[in-house]
Amino acid sequence: MDRKDFIKNSLIIGGAAILPTNSMLAQNMSENGIDKLVDANGNFIQQALPYSENFLEPNMDAETMYLHYTFHHGGAVKGANKDMQMIKKAMDENNFESVDFWTKKLSYHFSSHILHSIFWTNLTNKKTDPSGELLKGIEKQFGSYDKLKAYLANTSKNVDGAGWGILAYQPYSDSLTIMQCENHEKLTQTGAIPLLVIDVWEHAYYLKYKNKRGDFVDALFNVINWDNVAQRYDIAKK
């Protein structure tokens, strides 16, 4: 997708994140939108952003948004499709010596695709706070919303190298959990369902925040869409 198409597609549904949750557009985004990661043929696809590229200013600049979405997330989608093609090719040729390599690559690229797709919906340009069942779950597991924020922020800031801070629902213990994910796929908990993800790869912040990852993480807490996190929590618990 080139810059012209990016702007056109993102503007089509720009502002959807600030629509009432019962609006038809918000409902359509929830059912058919950015979380749809594959097409009918099983090919990985990248949905348009749910807002324009300057939607998160000043906390995230438009240029970073464009580059991040187009080349880093988009590159992961292309990589995952190539990985799948190479796995199928190796299987057709009975060449299982190369399957291990491409399976590891798929884990990396597809995990990136999943986490980035969640990341975009986790953000909005208005202040929100946890409420309802999500807030109850936070208070039960972490004591308070402020303690959760401190825990998640520090976990995200202290990822070794590149990776993510993640708030997830762990169905095996029926609890919320914090994870520190290196790259896109390492150190995760089996079965955990990501609800809120914080991207701390340098490509997410370097143009605006330089090497100050902590400042970027703190700024993100101004634009977290807790309504989206709550919706994901409700779905995960069903």
N, C-alpha and C positions, 0 to 999 in steps of 0.2 A: 504494500500500500504506500503510495507516494504522499507527500505533504498535503497536496490539494485534496486528495480523497480522504485523508485523515481528518482534516478540518471539516469537510463536508459531512462525513459520517458522524463525527462527534457532535456537530451542531444540530443534527437532526433530533437528537434526544438530549441536547444540552439542557441542564436544569432539572432533569428527571429526579435527581436525588433530593430535591427540595419540594417535590410534589407530595400531596397527601398520600399516605400509604394505601388508601382505598381507590386511588385514581386508576383509570384503565391503563394508562401508560406505565405506571409503576407496577401494576399487576402483570402486564405483558413482559416487562423487564425481568420480573421475578420468575416467570414461568418459562420464558423463551430467550432471555437475554444473555448477559456476558458469561454466565456460568455454563452455558452450552459449549462444551469443549470439542465435540466431534460432530461431523455431519452424518447423513444417513448411511454413508458408505464406510464410516469408521475412520475417516481422515480427520486429523486434528485441524481445528479452525480457530481463528482469533476474532472475537466479536469486537464491534466498535465500542469505544469508551462510552460510559454513561453520562458524559459531560464534555464540554469543550476543553481545549488544552490549557486555557488560562483560568479554569474554574477554581483551582485551589490556591491561586495567588492570594497573599504573598508567601504562604507557607511552602508551596511548591511552585517553582517557576515554570512558565509555559514551554521554554526550550527543553528543560529537563524532562517534562512530561512527554513531549513529542519524541525525543530520542529514546527515552525509557520504554515507552509503549511500542514504538515502531521497530526499533532495532534490537533491543534486549528481549522484551517479551516476544516480539515477532520472530526474532531469530530462534528462540526456543521452540516455537511452533513449527517452523521450517525444519529445525533439527530433529524434532520428534517424528515428523513425517518421514524424513530420510532414514532414521533409525528403524522404523517399522518396515520400510521397503527393504532395507538391507537384511533384517531378520528373516523376512519372508523369502528373500532371494537365497540366503544361506540355507534355509530349510528345504527349499525346492532343489537345491544342488547337493543336499545332504552334507553340507560343509559346516558342521557344528563347531569347528575350531574357532570360527569368527562370531558365533552367536553370543558368546559370553561378552565380548567387547561391545557389540551393539546393544545388548540388553542393559549393560551398565550405562551406556550413553542415553538410552531411552529413559531410564530412571532419572537421570539428571535433567534432561530436557522436558519430559512430561511433568515432573515435579515443579519445575520452573513455571510451566504453563498454568498449572493448577494454582500455585501460590500467587502469581501475578494477577490471575483472573479474580481471585478473592480480594487481593489488595486494592484493586481499583474500586470495587464496590464498598470497601470498608471506609472510604473517604468521602467527605462532603464539605460544603463551604459554610456550614452553619454549626453552631455549638449544639451538641447533644450530650446526654448523660444516660448511663444504664438505668433501666427501670424494669418493673414487672418481675417475671420469673428470672430473667438474667441477673438483675440486681440481687435477688434472693440467693441465687447460686453463687454470686461473687462474695456476698457477705458470709455465706456459710463456709466457703472454701478459704477465703483470704482475710476475712474479718471486716473489711470495708473496701469501698471503691478506691480510696486514696492508697491503701496498702497494695491493692492490685496494680494501680498505675505505677507505683514505685518499683514493684517487683518486675513488671513487664518492661518498663523503661530500662532498668538496669540490666536485665537479661539481654535486651536488644542491643544496648550500647556495648556490651562486653562479649559479643560473638567474636570468636577468633577468626580473623580474616574476613571472608564474605559470608553472608547468610541472612537469617531471619530470626526475629523474636515472634513467638506464636502463642496466642491464647486458644486453647482447644478444649473440646469436650471429649472426655475419655469414657466411652460407653461401658467398658469392662469394670469400671469403678463408679459409674454414674456420677462423675465429678468433673469440674473444670480443672485444667492443668496448664502450666506454663512450660513451654519448650524453647530450647535454644538450638536452632537448626543451622549447621554449617553448610555452605553452598546452598543447594536446594533440597537435598535429600538425606543428609547425614544427621545422626543423633535425634531422629524423630522417634515417637512412641508408636508402636504397632497398634493400629485400630483407632488412634486419636483422630478426631475430625476438626480441622482448623476452622476457627470462627473469626479470628482477628489476626492479621499478619502484618508485621512491620519489616519492610525491606531495608536492610542495612548494607547491601552491596554499594560500593562507591558510585556506581552509575545512577543510583537513586538520589544522590544529593551533592555530588562533587562540584557541579557548576556553580551552585549557589552557596553551599556551606563549606566548600573546600575540604579540608580534612577534619572538620568538626562534626563528627557523627553524632555526638551527644546533643548538639544544638538542633540537628535535623530531627532526631527522635522526639525531643521536647516539643518542637513545632508541630509534629504530626498529631500530637495529642490535642491540638486545637481543632483538628479537622476529622477526627475519627467519627464515623457514622455508627453510633451505638445502636441505632434502630436496625441497621443492617446486621450488626452482630447479634442482636436479640432475635431477629428473624432466623438467622442461621442456627442459633441455640435451640429455638423451638423446634425447628425441623430435625435437628440432630437427635433430640430427645424422643422423638416420636418412634 
